Amino acid sequence: MEFIKIKNAFLHNLKHVNVEIPKNKFVVVTGVSGSGKTSLISDILDEVGCCEYLESLGLPQQTCVHDYYGSIVGLNPTVCVKSSCAGRWYPRSTVGTKTGILNYLRLFYLAEGEIRCLSCGKKNRPGCNCPICKKEIPSVESRQLSFNSPAGNCKKCNGMGYVVDVDFEIIRKNNHMTLPDLCTLIPECKPLKKQLPFFAEALHADLSKPLRKQPAFVVDSFLNGMQLQKSNFRGIGPYLVKLYSEGNYTGNLLHKRICPECKGDRLNKIGRSIKIGTVSLPEASQYSVTRLQDFIETLMGRNEVTELGKNIGKLLTARLNDLIRIGLGYLTLYRTIPSLSGGEYQRLKLASLLQSTMEDMVVIADEPLTGLHPTEKIQVLDQMRLLCEKGNTVIIIEHNMEAMKRADHIIDFGPFGGKRGGSILYEGSFQGLLLCDKSITAQYINKIGEKFEATTIQENETASLLIKNANANNLKNIDVCVPLHKLAGITGVSGSGKVP
C-alpha cells in the first residue's frame, strides 16, 4: 500500500478528519498552534503505530485513542524523535553507549590493542606468550573494557570517572530541626524517615531532640549511614549519591570531582593498560569524534592491522561519519547524555536511526527544528531526507519554511486553533499551499516578501546583570553583561554554551 489511510479521526478538536499520507516520503504537517496537528500525528498515529507493533510481538497494550478514529490502514511501526530532556538524565549514559559506537571501539581495541607483560614490560597482544620472558600475557574480555561492567569499571568511582561529595551545609544551617524534619527538608530523602525508628532504637537516640543536641556519633550515622541489626540505615549522604547514580537526583547538594584513582578514565587498571601505540581506550574515547575517526583511519592504513581489525574499523568509521555528517563531530564518546543540549540530543537520535538497517519505519517528530541554529536545521533536514531514501516515511510537525519547501507532501491544518480548528485545509506541494486562500500559513508566507521598516530602538543607559567567570559545562570562564529591563537574545549553535 502506498499510503497510510486515516478515516474519521475526531480526538480533541479534530473534525472527523480523513487523510492519506504518502509512504516513503518526507511529509510536513503545519498549521497554527492548537489546530489539530499533534492530535492526529502524535496522539493518534504514533500511539497506534507503537501499540500495534508491540501487540504483534505478543505484548498486549492499553491505549485510549482507539475510540477516537474509524480506521487506520497501511501503518508501519512508528518511531518518535524528541528533543525533550525527559528520560535522558541517567548519568552513566554517554554518546558512545547511546549510539553503540563505544562497543565497536572496545572490539577494535581487543583486536588491535597491546598490553605490557607484568614480568618484563614487553608489549604484546593479550592471550599470547611473551617472546622475551616466555610467560603468558593474560587474555582480556570485552566486559573488562566496559565502565558499565563490574569486571571493567574503576572501583573507586564505580565507572563514573568522578566521585561525588555531599555538601551537608543545608543540614548544618537547620540543625535546630529534628531528624524526621530534616528528612522532609530534602524531598528526595523522605523515604529515610520510615527507617528512623529502627535507627533511634539501635543508637538510643531521641528523635524529638534537634540535630544540634544529638551526640556526635548519632549525627555522623544520620549523615553517613550505619549498619543496623534489623536493617541498614543508608544515611543522607550515601542515599543522595545512590539516587544520583540512578538518575533520580539532580539537586545542588552533591559536588563532583575527578576520580583520584582512574583520573576520569572510568576503567580499572587492566582496562587502562591496553593501548594501540601510546593511546589507551579511555584516551581515544575522549577524542572528538572527528579526531577519533582520523585516528582509526590512520591505523587502518597500516599493514600490521589484522583482518578482524579492518572489518571492525570499517563499521566503526561508518558510525563516526554519521555523527560528523549531522554536525556532531566535536562531541566525544565519553560525553554524558544529560550534558547535551536538546538539539544535540535530537540529532544524536537521528544518527542512531541512520545507523539502523531497518526499513519501512514511520519516523515522527514534533517541531524538531525548534531552538536550532539555521545551519543545524539544514543538517537535520538533510538527515531526514536520507531516512526517506533508506525506505522510511518521515512525518514532522513543523512551521519552518525551509522544511515546507523541502517536503514531498504538506498537510495544513486550520483554519484556527481550538474549536475553530481541527480541519485539513490543504494537502499537496509547497507551491500549491501558497494558493490556498483559507490557510493562515499560506497568508503568512505570502506576506514575508513585503517590505517593512524595522523599529528603531533607543539606546539608553540601563542597569545590567554582570556574570563573571562562568565555567559550567563547556563555558570558558566568560564574563557577560546582560542589560536589565530589555529583551535580550542569546544565540549560537547547539552546544555552544547558551543554556548553562
Residue pairs with C-beta under 8 A, 6 or more apart in sequence:
1 23
1 73
1 74
2 22
2 23
2 74
3 20
3 21
3 22
3 23
3 74
4 20
4 21
4 23
4 45
4 72
4 73
4 74
4 75
4 76
4 362
4 393
5 19
5 20
5 21
5 71
5 72
5 73
5 74
6 17
6 18
6 19
6 20
6 21
6 40
6 44
6 45
6 69
6 71
6 72
7 18
7 69
7 70
7 71
7 72
8 16
8 17
8 18
8 69
8 70
8 71
9 16
9 17
9 18
9 19
9 39
9 40
9 44
9 68
9 69
9 70
10 16
10 17
10 68
10 69
11 39
11 40
11 43
11 44
11 65
11 68
11 69
12 36
12 39
12 43
12 422
13 34
13 35
13 36
13 39
13 418
13 419
13 421
13 422
14 36
14 39
14 40
14 68
14 422
15 36
15 422
15 423
17 36
17 40
17 422
17 423
17 424
19 40
19 411
19 424
19 427
20 427
21 27
21 393
21 395
21 409
21 411
22 393
22 408
22 409
23 74
23 76
23 360
23 393
24 388
24 391
24 392
24 393
25 388
25 393
25 394
25 408
25 409
26 384
26 385
26 388
26 394
26 396
26 406
26 407
26 408
26 409
27 393
27 394
27 395
27 396
27 407
27 408
27 409
27 410
27 411
28 396
28 397
28 398
28 403
28 404
28 407
28 409
28 410
28 411
29 37
29 40
29 41
29 395
29 396
29 397
29 398
29 410
29 411
29 412
29 413
30 37
30 397
30 398
30 399
30 404
30 410
30 411
30 412
30 413
30 441
31 37
31 412
31 413
31 414
31 421
31 425
31 439
31 440
31 441
32 413
32 414
32 415
32 416
32 417
32 421
32 440
32 441
33 417
34 416
34 417
34 418
34 421
35 413
35 414
35 415
35 416
35 417
35 421
35 422
36 413
36 421
36 422
36 423
37 397
37 413
38 366
38 397
39 422
40 413
41 364
41 366
41 395
41 397
42 80
42 364
42 366
42 397
43 65
44 65
44 68
44 69
44 72
45 72
45 75
45 78
45 362
45 364
45 395
46 78
46 80
46 364
47 63
47 65
48 63
48 65
48 66
48 69
48 72
48 75
48 78
49 75
49 76
49 77
49 78
49 362
49 364
50 61
50 77
50 78
50 80
51 61
51 63
52 75
52 77
53 77
53 78
54 61
55 61
75 362
76 360
76 361
76 362
76 393
77 360
77 361
77 362
78 361
78 362
78 363
78 364
79 353
79 361
79 362
79 363
79 364
80 364
80 365
80 366
81 346
81 349
81 350
81 353
81 363
81 364
81 365
81 368
82 346
82 349
82 365
82 366
83 342
83 343
83 345
83 346
83 368
83 370
83 371
84 342
85 338
85 342
85 345
88 337
88 338
88 340
88 345
89 247
89 250
89 337
89 338
90 246
90 247
90 337
90 338
91 160
91 244
91 245
91 247
91 336
91 338
92 147
92 148
92 159
92 160
92 245
93 336
93 337
93 338
94 102
94 333
94 334
94 335
94 336
94 337
95 101
95 289
95 323
95 328
95 331
95 332
95 333
95 334
95 335
95 337
95 340
95 348
96 102
96 105
96 285
96 333
96 334
97 148
98 337
98 348
98 352
99 319
99 323
99 348
99 351
99 352
99 355
100 319
100 352
100 355
101 316
101 319
101 320
101 323
101 333
102 285
102 333
104 312
104 315
104 316
104 319
105 281
105 284
105 285
105 292
105 316
105 333
106 142
106 145
106 146
106 281
107 142
107 312
108 296
108 309
108 312
108 313
108 316
109 145
109 274
109 276
109 281
109 284
110 126
110 140
110 142
110 145
110 274
111 306
111 308
111 309
111 312
112 276
112 299
112 305
112 306
112 309
113 125
113 126
113 140
113 274
113 275
113 276
113 281
114 123
114 124
114 125
114 126
114 274
114 275
114 276
115 123
115 124
115 125
115 126
115 137
115 138
115 140
115 270
115 273
115 274
115 275
116 122
116 123
116 124
116 273
117 123
117 124
117 130
117 132
117 133
117 135
117 137
118 135
119 130
119 133
119 135
120 130
120 132
120 133
120 135
122 130
122 131
122 132
122 133
123 275
124 130
124 131
124 137
125 137
126 137
126 138
126 139
126 140
126 274
127 136
127 137
127 138
127 139
127 140
128 136
128 137
129 135
129 136
129 137
130 136
130 137
138 270
140 270
140 274
141 151
143 149
143 151
143 152
144 151
144 152
144 268
144 270
144 271
145 152
145 267
145 271
145 274
145 281
146 152
146 153
147 153
147 154
147 159
147 160
147 161
147 266
147 267
147 271
148 159
149 159
152 159
152 267
152 268
152 270
152 271
153 159
153 266
153 267
153 268
154 161
154 259
154 261
154 262
154 265
154 266
154 267
154 268
155 261
155 268
156 163
156 259
156 260
156 261
156 262
157 163
157 259
157 261
157 262
157 266
158 245
159 266
159 267
160 245
160 259
160 266
161 258
161 259
161 262
161 264
161 265
161 266
161 334
162 256
162 257
162 258
162 259
162 264
163 256
163 257
163 259
163 260
164 241
164 244
164 254
164 255
164 256
165 254
165 255
165 256
165 257
166 223
166 236
166 237
166 240
166 241
166 253
166 254
166 255
167 252
167 253
167 254
167 255
168 223
168 236
168 237
168 253
170 185
170 186
170 253
171 182
171 211
171 223
171 236
174 182
174 185
174 211
175 210
175 211
175 212
176 210
176 211
176 212
177 185
177 210
177 211
178 207
178 208
178 209
178 210
178 211
179 196
179 199
179 200
179 205
179 207
179 211
179 214
179 222
180 193
180 196
180 207
182 189
182 211
182 222
182 236
183 189
183 190
183 192
183 193
183 196
183 236
184 190
184 193
186 236
186 240
186 251
186 253
188 239
188 240
188 243
188 248
188 249
188 251
189 236
189 239
189 240
191 239
192 233
192 234
192 235
192 236
192 239
195 231
195 233
195 234
196 207
197 207
198 228
198 230
198 231
198 233
199 205
199 221
199 222
199 226
199 228
199 233
200 206
200 207
202 226
202 228
202 229
202 230
202 233
203 217
203 218
203 221
203 226
205 214
205 215
205 218
206 214
211 219
211 222
214 222
221 233
221 235
222 233
222 235
222 236
223 235
223 236
223 237
224 235
224 236
224 237
224 238
225 232
225 233
225 234
225 235
225 237
225 238
225 239
226 232
226 233
226 235
234 242
240 249
240 251
240 253
240 254
241 254
243 249
244 250
244 254
247 338
258 264
259 266
262 268
262 272
262 282
264 282
264 286
265 271
265 272
265 280
265 282
265 283
266 282
266 334
267 281
267 282
271 281
271 282
272 280
272 281
272 282
273 280
274 280
274 281
275 281
276 284
276 299
279 295
282 334
284 292
284 295
285 332
285 333
285 334
286 332
286 333
286 334
287 295
287 332
287 333
288 329
288 330
288 331
288 332
289 320
289 323
289 324
289 328
289 329
289 330
289 331
289 332
289 333
290 324
290 329
290 330
292 320
292 332
292 333
293 317
293 320
293 321
293 324
293 329
296 313
296 316
296 317
296 320
297 313
297 317
299 305
299 309
299 313
300 309
300 310
300 313
300 314
300 317
305 313
318 355
319 355
322 351
322 354
322 355
323 329
323 331
323 348
323 351
325 379
325 382
325 383
326 347
326 350
326 351
326 354
326 379
326 380
326 383
327 347
327 375
327 376
327 379
327 493
328 344
328 347
328 348
328 351
330 495
331 340
331 344
331 495
337 345
337 348
339 473
340 348
340 495
341 494
341 495
341 498
341 499
342 371
342 494
343 371
343 372
343 373
343 376
343 494
343 495
344 494
344 495
346 365
346 368
346 380
347 376
347 379
347 380
347 383
347 494
350 380
350 383
350 384
350 387
351 383
353 361
353 363
353 387
354 383
354 386
354 387
354 390
359 390
359 391
359 392
360 391
360 392
360 393
361 392
361 393
362 392
362 393
362 395
363 384
363 387
363 392
363 393
363 394
363 395
364 395
364 396
365 384
365 394
365 395
365 396
365 397
365 398
366 396
366 397
367 396
367 397
367 398
367 399
368 380
368 396
368 398
369 377
369 380
369 381
369 398
369 400
369 403
371 494
372 380
372 494
373 491
373 492
373 493
373 494
375 493
376 493
376 494
377 400
377 402
377 403
378 402
381 402
381 403
381 406
384 394
384 396
385 394
385 406
387 394
388 394
388 408
396 403
398 404
399 441
401 445
401 448
404 410
404 430
404 433
404 445
405 430
407 429
407 430
409 427
409 428
409 429
410 426
410 427
410 428
410 429
410 430
410 432
410 433
411 424
411 426
411 427
412 424
412 425
412 426
412 427
412 433
412 436
412 439
412 441
412 442
413 421
413 422
413 423
413 424
413 425
414 421
414 423
414 425
414 438
414 439
414 440
414 441
415 421
415 423
415 425
415 438
415 439
415 440
416 440
425 436
425 438
425 439
426 432
426 433
426 436
426 438
426 439
426 442
433 439
433 441
433 442
433 445
434 442
434 445
434 446
435 442
436 442
462 483
462 484
462 485
462 486
463 483
463 484
463 485
464 481
464 482
464 483
464 484
465 481
465 482
465 483
465 484
466 479
466 480
466 481
466 482
467 478
467 479
467 480
467 481
467 482
468 479
469 477
469 478
469 479
470 477
470 478
470 479
470 480
470 500
471 477
471 478
472 500
473 497
473 500
474 495
474 496
474 497
474 500
475 497
475 500
478 497
482 488
490 498
491 498
492 498
